[in-house]
């Protein structure tokens, strides 16, 4: 508008050529034109300032696409130890400091579960307590699986990109009403796309996949081997032949209890770390059909102080095979089978490690299988079975001689951020020298992701 007025005033001066215009009017027009030019100059300065401020604001936010609604399959894939899909990240929950990018993620999860027989622990079931006097039913309500995480992405340096991750939940104790914060993950890493070096607390290298369960346990003590612990991990990923090869190795802390009562955890007392290795290979069998096979293993030790004998070392080891058949967008069949000894810290052997009464480690074998289906984008239905079988000859009376679960679950995404889930499980736990206990469990959950 100011420009048109200026042009109009200039045009009038030019067209009239000064004829019929008094000197006073000419002076007023010139003054008006100068004032308009001054205002235009001020506006230009303001525009320049605003552009600079806008640039600063843009640099302070992470450049990301608008949040989308991940399918039920994408969410289920997060149960794999290397998720195929990142969680939904709202740009408002992401920020940038200098050249580092930060992403906040997590969920709030409320659970209610009814067990026809007492189980350990009601909030996350692992096994069924023996019969009388513990055969009464129980009801559990908790929000302890609520999770909060932070992913950190650094600037590239000589072809390598640094990063870090911290993740917590509230399973630091056994209280439903006053839970304690627990560190799930806390590691730093460097990667060049092919090689990754990671240090801190992370998943065990031997675990390639886990079943998806509403119960927080993921078949712990029921056939699935997994844990998270301090470690130094190296990962290689690359194309080999018609498929992709992934090799993961780790030197990990020998996490354990203090069974001998010597004041030092028995794994730490051994003086050596756990050594872990997994080799996985992906190959496309057809369009949208991928087969993953993996072999993995671990070796470590525990040391026990015995009066009059001194220190006695017990070996801990396992070999495991994992398979995943993924029909993308439709269904997934996955599972694992393993055999080893002294596997309590990996949730194997129904949590039992060394039987001091017999002076032997507890051998065990087990495994699990699960079918995951995705009838449509927002619905996921699963059915699975897990089994853990310690060697009876290594057990004393009252120890757990087997543990199993048969489970089916349904997840439905009501909105991009709200999921409801339900699960039914039938659990059986056998005890050396006594009867088998069983329980039926019904669990429901409401999950809000962010």
N, C-alpha and C positions, 0 to 999 in steps of 0.2 A: 504494500500500500504506500509506504513511504517512498519507494522507488518510483511508483507511478506519479505521485505528487511532484517529485523532483523532475521527472521527465516532462510533466505537464508544465511546470514553471519554466523550465529551460526552453520548451517549445514555444511558450508564449513570448518569451524574450526574443527568440529567433524569428518567429513569424511576424511579430509586430514591428521588429526592427527598430524599436524605440519610438515608432510613430504613435502619437496620441497618448503616450505614457509619460507621466510627469516624472521628474527626477526623484521626487519623494517615493512614488510607487515603485520606481526601479530599485531604489535603495532597499525598500521593504522586501521586494522579491529576492534580491540578492541575499539579504539577511536570513530570509526563510530557507533559501537553498543551502546556505552555510550551516544553519542549525540542523537541517535534515541530514546533511553529510556527516556532521558530528555524531548524530544519533546512530546512523548506519555504522560508523566506525566503532562506536561502543558496543553495538550488537554483534559485530564481527568478533570483537575481543571476547565477549561472553560465550559465543559459540565455540571459539577455540578452547576456552577454559573448560566448558562442559564436555567437549570431546576428550580432553585429557583426563577428566574425572571418570568418564565412562570407560575409558581404556583401563584405568586402574581398577575399577570395579570388576570388569570382565576378567582381568588377570587373577583376581582373588577367588574366582570360582572355578570348579572343575568343568571342563568341557565334556558334557555327557548328553546322550539322547534322553528324551523324556521317559519316565518310568513306564515299563510295559508290564503286562500280566504274564508272568512265566507259566508255562504249562505245568500240569501235575507231573509230567515226566521229567521236566527240568528240575523241579524241586526234589523228586525222588533221586535224581542223579547225584545230589549233594551227599547222599549216603555213601557214595564211593569216596575213597580216600583222596582222590584227585577229581573234584567235581567237574562235570562237563559244562556246567552253567554257573555263572556267578550269581549271587543273590541280587534281588532288586535293590538298587541303590538310588535313593532320592537325592537329586543335586543339592537340596537344602541340607542334607546330612553329610555332604562332602565339602572339603575345602582344600586350599592350597597355601603352603607356607614356603616362600622362596621357590625352589624348584621341586619341592616334595609335595606329593598329593596324598590326601588322607580320606579314607572312606569308612564311615560308621555304619555298622549293620547289626542285625540281631533279630530277636523275636521275644514276645511275651507269651508264655505257654501255661495254661491252667489245666490241671489234670484231676480227674476223679476216678477212683478204681475200687471195685468190690471183689474180694477174694472169698471163696467158700471155705478156705482153710488158711491158717496163718502162713505167711510167706516172709522171706527175707529179701529185701526190705520192702515194706508196703508201697513206698513211693516208686521204687523201681525193682521189679521182682527178679530174683536170681534163682532161688530154689525154695522148695516147700519144707517147712519145719516138720519134724517127726510127728507121728500121731500123739495121742494123749500125753501130756495135758494141753497141747497146743492146737487142738483140732477145731477151735472155734473160728468163725468167719471174721472178717475185718473190712473196714471202709477207710480209704485213704484219700485225702485232698491235699494238693500241693501246687505251688507255682515255682518249684525249685529248678526246673529245667530252663527257665527263662535265661536267655543268652544275650550277651553283649560283646561285640567284637570291633576291632579297628584294624584295617588294612592300610599299610603305608607303602607308597611307591616313590622311589627316588629317581634322580636324573641319571641318564646314561653316562657311563664313564668308560672310555676305551672299549666299547662293545659290550660292556657288562652293565646290568641294571640292578641296583640294590633295592631291597624291600624288607618288610617286616610285618609281623602279624601278632596281635594279642587277642585272646578270646577267653571269656569267663562264663561260668554259670554259678549256681548256688548249691552244688552238691559237696560242699566242704565238710559237712557233718551229716548226722542222721536226723536232724530236727526239721519238721515240716513247717513250723510256725516261726522259728528264728534261725533260718539257714545261714550258713557261712559261705562267703564268696570263695570260689575255687578257680584256680588257673587251669584252663584246658590247654591252651596253646600260647606260646610266647617265644618266637624265634626271629632271627634275622637271616637274610639270605642274599646271595648274589647269583644272577643268572645271565647267560648269553643266548638263551633260547634252546640250546642243546644241552649244556651242562648247568646244573644248579648245585650250589653248596649252601647248606642250611645248618645253623647252630642254634640250639635252644631247646624248648620243649615242643615236641611234635609227635605225630602218630608213629608207631613202630613200623619199620620198613617191611616186616614180613606180611603185614595186612594190606591186601590189594582191594578188597571189597567187603562190605558189611550188609546185612539185611536191613530193610527199612521197617522200623517198628514204632508204634506209639509209645510203648514202654521205653524208658530211657536206656535200658540195658543192652539193646541190640544183640540179644542172644548170649550175653555174658554168662559164663558158667553153664551154658546150654548148647555149646558146640561151636561158638565163634571165638577165635583168638584175636585179641586186640588190646591195646593200651596206648597211653601217651606218656612219654618220659623224657628227661633231658638226654640229648644226643647230638652227635655230629653226623650229618647225613649228606651223602653225595648222590646226585641223580643224573643219569644220561638218558636222553630221548632223541631218537633219530630213525630215519627210514632204513630198513634192512630188507632186501628182497622185495616181495610184494606187500609187505606190511610195515608196522612200526614197532620198534623195540624200545623197551624202557627197563633200565637196570637201576636199582636203588640199593645202596649199601649204607650201613650205619654202625657207628661205635656208640653204644648206649649205656646209660646207667643201669646197674644191676639192682633195680628196685625190688625190695622185699621187706618182710617183717623181721622181727627179732625173736625167732622161735626159741633159740637156745637161752634167751634171757641174759646174754652177755653184755648188753648195753649198746651194741652196734648192730644195725641191720645186717642180716646174714649175707646178703649179696654184696654189700659194701665191704664186709669183713673178708671176702674172698680175695680182694685186691686186684681183680680183673673186671673189665667191662663186658657187657653182652656184645657179641658180634652178629649183625643181622644182614641178610641179603635177599633180594627178590628180583626175579627176572620175568618180565611180562611181555607178551607179544600179541599185537592186534592185527587181524587180517579181515578184509571184506570178503565175505562169501558170496554176496549178491548185493544188488542195490538195496540200501537201507538195512542190511543184515551184516553185523560184525561179530566176530568171535575173538574173545580175549582168553588166553591161557597163561597161567603164571605158576612158577615154582618158587618157593621161598623157604628159608630156614634160619635158625638161630642157635648160637652156642654161648653158654655162660656158666657160672658156678655160684654156689653158696657155700659158706664156711661156717662150721659149728664148733664151738668150744666144748669139749667133753672132759669132765674131771678125770684125772689120772691117765688120760689118753692124749690130750692136747687138741690141736685143731684138725678137724676132719673136713675135707672138701667133697661136695656133692655136685655132680655135673647136671646142668640144665640144657636141654636141646629139643628141637622140633624140626620136622619137615612137613611142608604143606603144599597142596595143589589147589589152585583156584581157577574156576572157569566162569565166563560171562558170555551168554549168547544174547545179543541185543538187536531186536527187530525194532528199529527206531520209530517212535511214535505209536507203537502198538503194544509190545510186550518185551519183557526181559526175563531170562532164566539165569540165575546165578547161584553159586554155592562154593563150598570149600570142604576139603577133607584133610586131616592131619594126624600125626602120631608123634609122641615125644615123652619127656619126663620133666618133673619139677616145673610145671607151667602155671602155677597159681598167679604169678604176677602178670600173666597174659590172659587171665580169666579162663584158663583151662584146668583140667583135672578137678572140675567142680570147685575150684579155688584152693585145692590142697597141693602142698609142695613136697615136704619131707615128713615122713613118719619116724620120729625119733625113737618111739617104742620098739620099732623093728630095725632102725638104723638104715633106712632105705628111702630113696626118692619115690614119689608116686608116679608110676607110668600111667599114661592115658592115651586114648585115641578119641576122635570125634569129628563132627562136621555139621554142616547145615546146608539147606537148599531153600530157595525162595523163588516163586513166580510172581513177577510184578506185571500188572496189566494196566492199560490206559484206554478205556473204552471211548472216552472223549477228552478234550483238552483239559477240563477242570476236574476230572475224576481219576483216582488211582485206587485200584483194588489189588491186595497182596495176599498170598497164602504161602506159609512156610513151615519148615520143621527143623529142629535142632537137637543134637544128641551129644552128650559128653559121658565117656565111659572109663573111669579109672580102673586099673588092674586090681582085682579083688585080693590078690596075694600080697599087695603092698599096704593093705588097709587093716586097721584094728577095729574092734567093735565100736559101733556108733558113728564111724566115718561115712561119708557119702560115697556110695558105690556106683551110682549113675544119676543122670539128670537129663530130662527131655522136655521139649515144648512143641506144641502144635498150635500155630497162630494164624489168624486171618485178620486183616485190617482194611479200612476204607478211609481215604482222605478226599475231601471235597472242598474246592476253593470257591467260597461265596463271592469274594471280591479279589482284586489283585493283592490285597494285604491280609485278608481274613480267611482262615482255613478251619474247618471242623473235622475231627477224626474220631474213629471208634475202632476198638480192637477186642477180639475174643481170644483167649489163650487157655489151653489145657496143659497143665504142668504135672510132671511126676518126678519124685525124688526117692531113690532107693537108699537104704541105710544098711551097713554091714551088721548082720546079726539081728535085724529087726525088720518090721514090715515096711512096705512102700507107702509113702504119703502122696496124695494128689490134691490138686486145687483147680477150680475153674475161676478165671479172672475176666472181668469185663471192665474196660477202661474207655473213657471218653476224654477228648481234649478240645480246647479252643486255642488257636494259635494266631497271633497278630504279628506279622512280619514288618520290619522296617529296614 
